[in-house]
Amino acid sequence: MSQTNILLSCYYETLHDLLVENKNILINRIKDVLKDAVNTSGFQKLTRDAYEAYWEACLAFIEERIETYNPIGIQYTYGRESRDEAFKLEMQLDWYDSRKEYKKLVDAAYKKAEFMTSDESMAEKAKELIKEVGAFPDKSIIAGFKAKPALNKLPDYVVSIIIEEHIGKGVI
């Protein structure tokens, strides 16, 4: 396994730990961010039931993101070829295109890993990487929503905003 792949694995593991440790903080931000997103995106006012449904979807998306970054999650139980096929399928299914963001993440990880010395901590490099590039695929989700707001994109957008706010506060 290359240094870059090790750093990327550490990046995902660090994001997983960050979200697990701060899950309640993230959950507490949903209502405010959701309300703001609905108000600024030109959507009609949501009914109480609809608002509650989007709030619950955001909760589920936080759980989904935690599992996506899980270092012992199902994505690591298959060989490299299966993961590559799953990634290609994901690119076709998602409403946002994260290929450029993923390339930037890999390039940034490569640059960090390439110049690492033996006494540098992989965990510290992963934290630096998160501070520099954020949590993949947040930037793609945020850009996709802002380019064409839609209610079906709302939970992904809200969760991405909350995660990026949290990273921006320097909690890692």
Residue frames as qw, qx, qy, qz and C-alpha x, y, z in Angstrom:
[[0.000, 0.891, 0.455, 0.000, 0.00, 0.00, 0.00],
 [0.418, 0.492, -0.024, 0.763, 1.40, 3.39, -0.97],
 [0.218, -0.196, -0.432, 0.853, 1.92, 6.25, 1.47],
 [0.286, -0.085, -0.207, -0.932, -0.84, 8.14, -0.35],
 [0.610, -0.295, -0.639, -0.365, -3.34, 5.30, 0.16],
 [0.494, -0.293, -0.656, 0.491, -2.37, 5.03, 3.81],
 [0.040, -0.104, -0.199, 0.974, -2.87, 8.78, 4.24],
 [0.441, -0.178, -0.397, -0.785, -6.25, 8.63, 2.49],
 [0.610, -0.334, -0.718, -0.021, -7.34, 5.78, 4.77],
 [0.362, -0.265, -0.502, 0.740, -6.22, 7.82, 7.76],
 [0.147, -0.075, -0.124, -0.978, -8.11, 10.83, 6.36],
 [0.572, -0.309, -0.538, -0.536, -11.36, 8.85, 6.23],
 [0.604, -0.322, -0.667, 0.295, -10.76, 7.33, 9.65],
 [0.209, -0.124, -0.317, 0.917, -10.11, 10.77, 11.15],
 [0.351, -0.173, -0.257, -0.884, -13.31, 12.11, 9.57],
 [0.627, -0.334, -0.678, -0.188, -15.21, 9.12, 10.97],
 [0.491, -0.292, -0.580, 0.581, -13.88, 9.76, 14.47],
 [0.019, 0.007, -0.075, 0.997, -14.59, 13.49, 14.18],
 [0.478, -0.255, -0.397, -0.741, -18.20, 12.92, 13.20],
 [0.644, -0.349, -0.679, 0.046, -18.78, 10.26, 15.84],
 [0.404, -0.210, -0.467, 0.758, -17.28, 12.46, 18.58],
 [0.066, 0.183, 0.084, -0.977, -19.27, 15.51, 17.52],
 [0.066, -0.366, -0.847, -0.379, -22.47, 13.87, 16.34],
 [0.138, -0.716, -0.618, 0.295, -24.68, 15.69, 18.87],
 [0.115, -0.557, 0.067, 0.820, -23.20, 19.06, 17.92],
 [0.008, 0.023, -0.688, -0.726, -23.91, 18.32, 14.25],
 [0.112, -0.518, -0.839, -0.122, -27.46, 17.19, 15.03],
 [0.144, -0.697, -0.427, 0.557, -28.12, 20.36, 17.03],
 [0.056, -0.412, 0.277, 0.866, -27.21, 22.48, 13.99],
 [0.200, 0.298, 0.842, 0.404, -29.67, 20.79, 11.62],
 [0.086, 0.777, 0.601, -0.167, -32.72, 22.91, 12.43],
 [0.062, -0.807, 0.044, 0.586, -30.97, 26.25, 11.94],
 [0.161, -0.337, 0.668, 0.644, -29.11, 25.27, 8.78],
 [0.200, 0.396, 0.865, 0.235, -32.20, 23.58, 7.31],
 [0.085, 0.836, 0.446, -0.309, -34.35, 26.63, 8.00],
 [0.088, -0.713, 0.276, 0.639, -31.74, 28.94, 6.47],
 [0.220, -0.103, 0.806, 0.540, -31.33, 26.73, 3.39],
 [0.194, 0.599, 0.773, 0.083, -35.08, 26.63, 2.79],
 [0.018, 0.875, 0.253, -0.411, -35.41, 30.40, 3.24],
 [0.090, -0.694, 0.385, 0.601, -32.48, 31.37, 1.02],
 [0.283, -0.064, 0.846, 0.448, -33.12, 28.85, -1.77],
 [0.376, 0.118, -0.272, -0.878, -36.50, 30.19, -2.82],
 [0.210, -0.223, -0.947, -0.096, -38.47, 27.11, -1.84],
 [0.480, -0.560, -0.272, -0.618, -42.06, 27.54, -0.79],
 [0.358, -0.481, 0.567, -0.564, -42.58, 27.46, 2.93],
 [0.392, 0.035, -0.919, -0.027, -42.50, 23.88, 4.17],
 [0.705, -0.516, -0.226, -0.431, -45.32, 22.44, 6.21],
 [0.490, -0.629, 0.530, -0.288, -44.47, 21.29, 9.70],
 [0.938, -0.008, 0.345, -0.043, -44.64, 17.65, 8.54],
 [0.746, 0.614, -0.086, 0.244, -42.39, 18.31, 5.55],
 [0.009, 0.824, -0.449, 0.346, -39.92, 20.19, 7.71],
 [0.716, -0.431, 0.506, -0.213, -39.90, 17.28, 10.17],
 [0.946, 0.257, 0.187, 0.067, -39.32, 14.81, 7.31],
 [0.530, 0.736, -0.259, 0.332, -36.32, 16.81, 6.02],
 [0.320, -0.729, 0.506, -0.333, -34.94, 17.04, 9.55],
 [0.876, -0.187, 0.432, -0.103, -35.19, 13.25, 9.89],
 [0.838, 0.514, 0.004, 0.184, -33.56, 12.82, 6.48],
 [0.173, 0.828, -0.416, 0.334, -30.68, 15.01, 7.65],
 [0.640, -0.515, 0.522, -0.228, -30.28, 12.78, 10.72],
 [0.943, 0.149, 0.294, 0.038, -30.11, 9.76, 8.44],
 [0.621, 0.723, -0.152, 0.261, -27.57, 11.49, 6.19],
 [0.203, -0.782, 0.528, -0.261, -25.32, 12.18, 9.19],
 [0.813, -0.236, 0.523, -0.099, -25.46, 8.47, 10.01],
 [0.858, 0.485, 0.132, 0.105, -24.78, 7.63, 6.38],
 [0.320, 0.844, -0.349, 0.253, -21.74, 9.90, 6.30],
 [0.496, -0.613, 0.583, -0.197, -20.39, 8.37, 9.50],
 [0.887, 0.027, 0.461, -0.002, -20.72, 4.92, 7.96],
 [0.681, 0.721, -0.061, 0.115, -19.16, 6.10, 4.68],
 [0.149, 0.799, -0.503, 0.293, -16.02, 7.12, 6.57],
 [0.835, -0.437, 0.282, -0.180, -16.07, 4.07, 8.86],
 [0.095, 0.653, -0.740, -0.128, -12.60, 2.46, 8.73],
 [0.223, -0.083, 0.971, -0.034, -14.09, -0.99, 9.25],
 [0.609, 0.381, 0.202, -0.665, -17.18, -0.42, 7.14],
 [0.833, 0.284, 0.474, -0.035, -18.41, -2.64, 4.38],
 [0.510, 0.839, -0.165, -0.089, -16.53, -0.67, 1.72],
 [0.026, -0.716, 0.697, -0.032, -13.29, -2.18, 3.05],
 [0.735, -0.140, 0.643, -0.164, -14.42, -5.81, 2.96],
 [0.826, 0.508, 0.242, 0.025, -14.05, -6.17, -0.79],
 [0.696, -0.052, 0.281, 0.658, -11.05, -6.07, -3.09],
 [0.122, -0.439, 0.151, 0.877, -9.77, -2.98, -4.86],
 [0.013, -0.135, -0.717, -0.684, -11.55, -3.87, -8.12],
 [0.174, -0.628, -0.758, -0.036, -14.94, -4.04, -6.39],
 [0.206, -0.679, -0.267, 0.652, -14.34, -0.66, -4.71],
 [0.102, -0.234, 0.414, 0.874, -13.43, 0.87, -8.08],
 [0.109, -0.365, -0.789, -0.481, -16.64, -0.45, -9.64],
 [0.230, -0.702, -0.618, 0.269, -18.68, 0.82, -6.68],
 [0.188, -0.525, -0.002, 0.830, -17.06, 4.26, -7.05],
 [0.002, 0.015, 0.605, 0.796, -17.99, 4.34, -10.76],
 [0.195, -0.547, -0.789, -0.203, -21.56, 3.37, -9.94],
 [0.252, -0.666, -0.420, 0.563, -21.72, 6.04, -7.24],
 [0.126, -0.293, 0.254, 0.913, -20.60, 8.65, -9.76],
 [0.130, -0.248, -0.715, -0.641, -23.55, 7.67, -11.98],
 [0.317, -0.592, -0.741, -0.001, -26.12, 7.67, -9.17],
 [0.282, -0.521, -0.331, 0.735, -25.25, 10.84, -7.27],
 [0.263, 0.889, 0.370, 0.052, -26.88, 14.11, -8.32],
 [0.090, -0.937, 0.282, 0.184, -23.55, 15.90, -7.90],
 [0.838, 0.437, -0.221, 0.242, -20.27, 15.28, -9.72],
 [0.556, -0.799, 0.220, 0.067, -17.44, 14.81, -7.24],
 [0.902, 0.236, 0.035, 0.360, -14.70, 13.62, -9.62],
 [0.330, 0.727, -0.194, 0.571, -12.79, 16.93, -9.60],
 [0.486, -0.730, 0.280, -0.390, -13.04, 17.17, -5.81],
 [0.959, -0.221, 0.164, 0.065, -11.82, 13.58, -5.47],
 [0.748, 0.458, -0.076, 0.475, -8.88, 14.28, -7.76],
 [0.000, 0.793, -0.261, 0.550, -7.96, 17.33, -5.65],
 [0.762, -0.556, 0.243, -0.226, -8.15, 15.20, -2.52],
 [0.963, 0.030, 0.104, 0.248, -5.91, 12.50, -3.99],
 [0.526, 0.643, -0.129, 0.542, -3.45, 15.08, -5.36],
 [0.264, -0.790, 0.284, -0.475, -3.26, 16.84, -1.99],
 [0.891, -0.388, 0.227, -0.070, -2.77, 13.50, -0.21],
 [0.878, 0.308, -0.006, 0.368, -0.03, 12.56, -2.66],
 [0.264, 0.755, -0.228, 0.555, 1.83, 15.83, -2.09],
 [0.533, -0.691, 0.317, -0.372, 1.62, 15.41, 1.68],
 [0.960, -0.183, 0.211, 0.020, 2.63, 11.75, 1.62],
 [0.763, 0.543, -0.111, 0.333, 5.44, 12.28, -0.89],
 [0.252, 0.661, -0.370, 0.603, 7.37, 14.59, 1.41],
 [0.745, -0.620, 0.013, -0.244, 6.65, 12.91, 4.74],
 [0.206, 0.559, -0.747, 0.296, 9.57, 12.11, 6.94],
 [0.570, -0.120, -0.811, 0.061, 9.67, 9.03, 9.12],
 [0.194, -0.174, -0.648, 0.716, 9.10, 11.03, 12.30],
 [0.348, -0.049, -0.074, -0.933, 5.90, 12.72, 11.05],
 [0.381, 0.189, 0.806, -0.413, 2.57, 11.40, 12.25],
 [0.002, -0.263, -0.790, -0.554, 0.17, 10.06, 9.62],
 [0.127, -0.703, -0.678, 0.173, -2.71, 11.15, 11.88],
 [0.138, -0.669, -0.069, 0.727, -1.42, 14.74, 11.96],
 [0.066, -0.149, 0.603, 0.781, -1.03, 14.74, 8.18],
 [0.041, -0.484, -0.837, -0.251, -4.61, 13.48, 7.85],
 [0.125, -0.766, -0.451, 0.440, -5.83, 16.35, 10.05],
 [0.119, -0.484, 0.269, 0.824, -3.89, 18.82, 7.90],
 [0.042, 0.130, 0.792, 0.595, -5.46, 17.29, 4.81],
 [0.069, -0.668, -0.740, 0.044, -8.96, 17.68, 6.28],
 [0.129, -0.734, -0.175, 0.643, -8.27, 21.33, 7.13],
 [0.109, -0.352, 0.488, 0.791, -7.00, 21.96, 3.59],
 [0.181, -0.043, -0.748, -0.637, -9.58, 20.13, 1.48],
 [0.614, -0.122, 0.166, -0.762, -12.52, 19.55, 3.82],
 [0.552, -0.003, 0.810, -0.198, -14.61, 16.41, 3.99],
 [0.203, 0.141, -0.733, -0.634, -15.09, 14.70, 0.65],
 [0.344, 0.368, 0.504, 0.702, -17.59, 15.13, -1.12],
 [0.076, -0.709, -0.468, 0.522, -18.94, 18.22, 0.70],
 [0.036, -0.481, 0.223, 0.847, -17.66, 20.83, -1.73],
 [0.061, -0.082, -0.793, -0.601, -19.27, 19.03, -4.69],
 [0.113, -0.583, -0.801, 0.075, -22.58, 18.70, -2.84],
 [0.092, -0.682, -0.262, 0.677, -22.58, 22.36, -1.81],
 [0.000, 0.335, -0.446, -0.830, -21.69, 23.56, -5.32],
 [0.061, -0.237, -0.876, -0.417, -24.29, 21.29, -6.92],
 [0.091, -0.672, -0.687, 0.261, -27.02, 22.53, -4.61],
 [0.070, -0.644, -0.060, 0.760, -26.10, 26.18, -5.06],
 [0.022, -0.153, 0.631, 0.760, -26.02, 25.79, -8.85],
 [0.481, -0.210, -0.569, -0.633, -29.49, 24.25, -8.93],
 [0.283, -0.142, 0.692, -0.648, -31.32, 24.12, -5.57],
 [0.635, -0.149, -0.584, -0.484, -33.85, 21.31, -5.26],
 [0.686, -0.489, 0.248, -0.479, -35.64, 19.79, -2.32],
 [0.992, -0.004, -0.120, 0.029, -34.24, 16.32, -3.04],
 [0.611, 0.435, -0.355, 0.559, -30.74, 17.76, -2.58],
 [0.315, -0.792, 0.099, -0.514, -31.58, 19.52, 0.67],
 [0.850, -0.521, 0.076, -0.001, -30.53, 16.86, 3.25],
 [0.834, 0.153, 0.010, 0.530, -27.16, 16.26, 1.56],
 [0.240, 0.696, -0.028, 0.677, -26.59, 20.01, 1.38],
 [0.509, -0.779, 0.064, -0.361, -27.51, 20.68, 5.01],
 [0.910, -0.356, 0.079, 0.195, -25.25, 17.89, 6.29],
 [0.709, 0.341, 0.020, 0.617, -22.36, 19.08, 4.10],
 [0.012, -0.794, 0.057, -0.605, -22.72, 22.65, 5.36],
 [0.700, -0.682, 0.085, -0.193, -22.78, 21.46, 8.97],
 [0.920, -0.123, 0.062, 0.368, -19.70, 19.26, 8.55],
 [0.537, 0.498, 0.006, 0.681, -17.73, 21.99, 6.78],
 [0.269, -0.834, 0.057, -0.479, -18.70, 24.55, 9.43],
 [0.842, -0.532, 0.086, 0.010, -17.47, 22.16, 12.08],
 [0.830, 0.118, 0.064, 0.541, -14.16, 21.56, 10.30],
 [0.270, 0.710, 0.037, 0.649, -13.79, 25.30, 9.78],
 [0.492, -0.822, 0.048, -0.282, -14.02, 25.87, 13.53],
 [0.274, 0.617, -0.678, 0.290, -10.76, 24.00, 13.94],
 [0.793, -0.396, 0.254, -0.387, -12.15, 21.18, 16.04],
 [0.983, 0.107, -0.076, 0.132, -9.66, 18.71, 14.64]]
